Amino acid sequence: MLTGKNIVLGVTGGIAAYKAADVVSRLKKQGANVYVIMTENSTQFVSALTFQSLSQNYVVTDMFEDPKTWDVEHISLAKRADLFLIVPATANIIGKIANGIADDMLTTTVMATIAPVFFALAMNTKMYENPIFQSNVKRLEHFGYHMILPGAGRLACGDVGAGKLAEPEVIVQAVLDHFNTPKPLLGKKVLVTAGPTREAIDPVRYITNHSSGKMGYAIATEAHKMGAEVILVSGPTQLSPPNGVKFVSVESTADMYQAVMENLDVDAIIKAAAPADYRISIYSEEKIKKSDEEMLLKLAKNPDILKEVGKLKTHQILVGFAAETHNVEVYAKKKLVEKNLDFIVANDVTKEGAGFNGDTNVVTLFDKDGSKTAFDCLEKSEVAKIILEKVISKM
């Protein structure tokens, strides 16, 4: 049942809009409070009165209509939502939200919510298969949005193939599954670090490494899905912060050290970042001009964040990473002991599927009890789940 849950349901301008009425009816029968936002185009297919009658709540159709309450409508609904559901989700709405466009009440409210967002996809087969659309879907999934995939069959346009809106009972079941799925990290706080750090040489140049941050961001995303309150401390990356996490952006290893030390009051710390081990001893305020002579840079040691956390930890589960090119097991076990870790995630970055910047990883987990578990090449999201399941088992 969905008793007392607030579901904000967005309806867009697709022929399958009429099925959204059935979804509203089913959600109400499950005990949910349903608030409907319709795009202007959707009103060409189904009237607002239909949804108002079924939801027993006022239906929003115009961003600039006179407000019915003192609240700013899109902020009020965004805050009220326990879950946001868009039925049908057209290629247009996916494209807008994936690219940060908020030009009507529906897109504005979605952009303002921190509630889970589900898209029930529906469109022409060729539109569904279009690589631009598929890229937008992947982009949204990376941010933590959920897709209810379409079925296959004869579409309203006469084409046969994928793109048919999932049946209303399937859509409602996805909502039920979300609320009924166990969230093993609910009530727990998890600190994750990700990405590289940069150590400035002068105003133009810096020292860094090849870390993309993808592993740490995947862990933060999955931890949030499992119900945790997540703090993600990240060095400079090309990634966007996952939806629903507290994001702390840092530049240098000293910055990351400070951010981690300020957030130690958590249940688990997963250090997936690759902070620079050394910094420039003397920073040049001006750009260093090149010459015909060799240039020598004197480096100073940076604080070892993981080791310092290992000294200070009390109840926290502490997880480290070891990205190596040889003697992986030897170095991983040494790091496990020296830095007082509960377990360590090790990989050989020279292996296919395990290097930097990719979407996969090949890891072995070494536990402080002496056990080890090796995994074949997996998506980083799957590796993240494995790591978090082990964290949970140690809690």
N, C-alpha and C positions, 0 to 999 in steps of 0.2 A: 504494500500500500504506500501511497504518497501523502498520507494525511498531514496537512499543515505545510507541505512543501510549496514554495512559490516558484512557479514555472513561467518564465517570460517566453512567449512563442511568437516568432517573427514569420510573417507570411510574405512571400515574394511573388513576382509576376510570372508564374509558370502555369501551364494548363493543369498541373497537379495540385494547384492551390485548393481545389474543392476538397481534396483528401485531408487537408489541414483541419477542416471542420470536424471530421471524424476523430482526428488525433485529440483535439480539444475536448470533445465529448468523453473520450476514453480516459483522459487525464483527470477530468472532473470526477468520473466514477471511481477513480483510484484515491480520491480525497484531496487532490492538488488544488491550489489556488492558481488560476491561469490568467495571465495578463497578455493581451494580444497587441502586437504592433504590426500594422500592414503598410507595405510600400504603396505608393500611388498606383503603380501598374497592377498590383495584386487586386485592387478594388474593381478592375475591369473584369475579373473572373468570378469573384465572390464578394458579396456586400459586407460592409462592416457590421451591419445589423445582425447578420448570421452569427458572427463570432461574438458579438455582444450578448446575444441571446444564450449562446452555448456556454460562454465563460462567466456570464453574470457580472462582468466587469466592463468598464468603459474601454473602448477600442481606440487606440491612437493611430491616426492615419496621416496627420499633417504636422510637420515640425514647427510650423509657425501659427498654428491655430491658437485661439485664446486658451490659456491654461485652465484646467478644471480644479486644480488645487494650488496652494502656494508653492509647492515643491517645483523645482526645475525637473520637468517630466522625465527626460532621459537619464538624469542622474538618480532620480528617485527609483525608477524601474531597475536601473543597473545595480543599485545597492540592495534592492528588495530581492533580486533573483537568487534562488538557490541553484538554479540551472537555467541556461538559455538554450532554446531549441528553435532552429530555423527550418520550416517546412512549407514549401519545397525550397531547397538551397540551389539556386540557379548558378550558372557559370558567372553571371554578372555580379551577384552578391559575393561569391567566393573571390573573384578578382578584386573587388573593392576592398574587402576586409584584409586580404592577403597583402595589399599594398597600402594600407593605412588610410584609405579614403573614407571619410565620414561626411556624407553630403545629404543625408536624410535622417529621419528619426531612428530607423532601424540600425543603420551602420553606426550612427553616433552612440546609440545605447550599447551596442556590442563593444565598441571601442572603450567605453567607460566602465564596463563590468569586469569584476575579477572572478565571477562565477564560471563554472565549466560551461563551455559552449559546444553544442552538438549541431552539425549540419546534416540534414537528410537530403542527399544529393539527388537531383532530377533534371535531366536535359536530353537533348538529341544525342544519339550515339556518337556522331562525329565530333560534337562539341565535347563530350565526355572524354573521348580519346585524344583530343587536341593536346599536344605537349605543353602548351602554355597553361592550360587549365590544370593538367596533372602537376606541373611545377608549382602552381599556386596552392594546390591541395597539400603537397609535401611541405611547403613553406608554413602553412597553417598547422599541420601536424607537428612540425618542429617546435612551434610556439605552444604546443599543448592542447590545441583544439581537437575535437573528436569528429570523425566522419561516420555517418550511417550510410553504407554503400548502397547504390541502387541495384535493383534487380534487372534481369534481362527479359525481353519479350517484345511484343508489338507496341510501338510508341504511338502517341497521338498524331504525329506527323506521318505515320505510315511506315517508318523505318523499323527494322527488327534488330535488336541488339541491346547492349547495356545502356542504362540511363533512366530506366523506369523507377519512379519513386518506390521505395520500400513500402510494404503494406503498413497501414496504421498500427496494427498490433505489433509489428516488428519494431516500429519506431518507439512505441510506448514501452515495449520490453527493454529496449536499450536504456531508456530513462530509469526504469525500475532496477535494472542490473547495476546502473551507476550508483544508486543510493543503497542497494543491498549488498554490493561487493564489499567484502571486508577491507578495511583500511588499517593494516597492521601498524602503521606509524602515526596514527591519529593521536594527537596530544604530545607527540615527540618533536623535538627541535633538532634539525640536522644542518651542520655547516659544511659546505662544499667549496673547495677552491678549484679554479680552472684556468687554463691558458698559460701563456708565457708571461714573463715580466720584461721590462725594458730598462736598461741602465745607460743613461745618457753619457756620451763622450764630450759632446759640445752641443750647441743649439740645433745642429743638423743631424748628427749621427748618434747611433746607440748600439748596444750589444743586446742580442735577444737569441731566441732559439725557434725551432720549427713547430712548437706546440700550437695546435689549432683551437684547443679548448673544447673540442667536440665531446670528449669522454666526460669531462666534468659537467658540461651542460646536460648531457644525457642523464647523468646521475641525479642532478638537481630536478630535472623534469620528472623522472620516475619516482623520486622521493615525494614530490608534491602530489603525484597521483595516488601514492600510498597513504596520503593523509598528513604528511609531516609539514611542519612549519619550516621552510627552507630559507637559509641565507646562502647566497651564491657570491663568493668573492672572486672576481675575475680580472685577470690582466687583459691587455688589449687583444681583441679578437675581431673577426668579421661576423660573429654570430650576434643574434638578437637575444636578449634575456628571455628565458622561458616564462610563460604566463603564470602569475600567481606566486612568484618567489620574490623575496627581498634581495635586491641586486646591489652589490657594492663594487664599483669600478675602481681599479687601482692601476698604477703604472709600474713602479719599481718594486723590487723585493722588499725594501724597507716599508713601502706603502702596504704591501700585502701582509707583512709581519704585523704591522699596527692594526690592520683591519681584523686579522685573525685573533689577536690578543684581546680586542674589544668585544669579541663574540664567542668567548669560550664557554659561556653558560648554556651549553647545549647537551643533547644526549649522545650525539655521534658527530665525529669530525672526519671527513673524507678528503684527504689532500691529493687531489688529482692534478693540481697545477704543476707547472715546471718552472719554478722561479730561478732566476739566474743565480749561480753560486758566487759570482764575483761582480764587483762594480769598479768603476774607474776611481783610482785613488785621488786624482786631482781633476775636477771637472773644469773645462775651459769655457769661460763666459762668452768667448767669441769663437767663430768657426776656425778650426785649425786648418791652415793653408797647406796644401801639399807641396812637397819639395822633391828634389832628386835623391834625397837621402832616405834611408829606412826610418820608419817611425816606430818607436817603442811605446807601448801603453803599459803603465804600471797598474796592476789590479789589486784591490783589497777584498777580503772575504766578506761576503754578505752573511747576515744571521741565518742559521739553519732553522727555518720555521718549524719543520716537522719534529726535529730533535727537541726544540724548546717546548713545544706542545706536549711531547712525550714526558718531559720532566714535570710539567704542571698538571697533567690530567689526573682526575680523581675517579669519577664514575663514568666518564665518557668512553665510548668505543672509538678507538683511533685506527684509521686505515691509511696506509701509505701506498705509493706506487713506485715501481722500479722499472724504468725504461732503459734497457741495456742493449749492447751490441755483441757481447760475449760474456761467458761465465755468469749467465743470468741467475741460476740457482744460488751460486756462491754469494753474489752481491746482494741478492734479495734477502737471503737468510741473515746476512750480516746487518743489513739495514733494519730488518725486523727486530733484532735484538737491541742494537745500539740506540734505536729511536723509540723503544718501548711501545711497539705497535701491537694491536690485537691480531691483525693479519695484514698481509701485503699483497698487492696485485702486481705481478711481474710480467713483462713481455720483452721479447727480442724484436726491436724495431726494424731489424733487417729482414724479418720474415714477411712473406707476401700476405697482405691483409692486416698487418699489425703496425704499420708505420704511422707517421704523423699525417694529419689532414684527411685521412680516409674516414669512411663511415663504418668500418669494421675494426675488430681487434682480435688478437689471439693471446689469451692470458692464462697464467697459472696462479692460483691462490695458495700462498704459504701461510699456515696458521702458527701461532705461537705454541700450540700443543704438539708441533712437529709434523702435522699432516699437510699434504699438498693435493690440490685438485687442478688438473689441466683441462682446458676447454679448446675445442676446435674454433675455427674462424666464425665469429658471430657478429651481428649488428651491434653497434655500441649501446643501443637501447637495451638489447638482451643482456649484454655484459653488465650494464647498470643494474638490471633486475637481480642478477646473480649476486652482485656485490651487496645490494641492499638486503636480500634475503639472508645473507650470511650475517650482516649487521644485526638484523632482527633476531636471528637465532642466538646471538650473543647477549642480547638484551634480556 
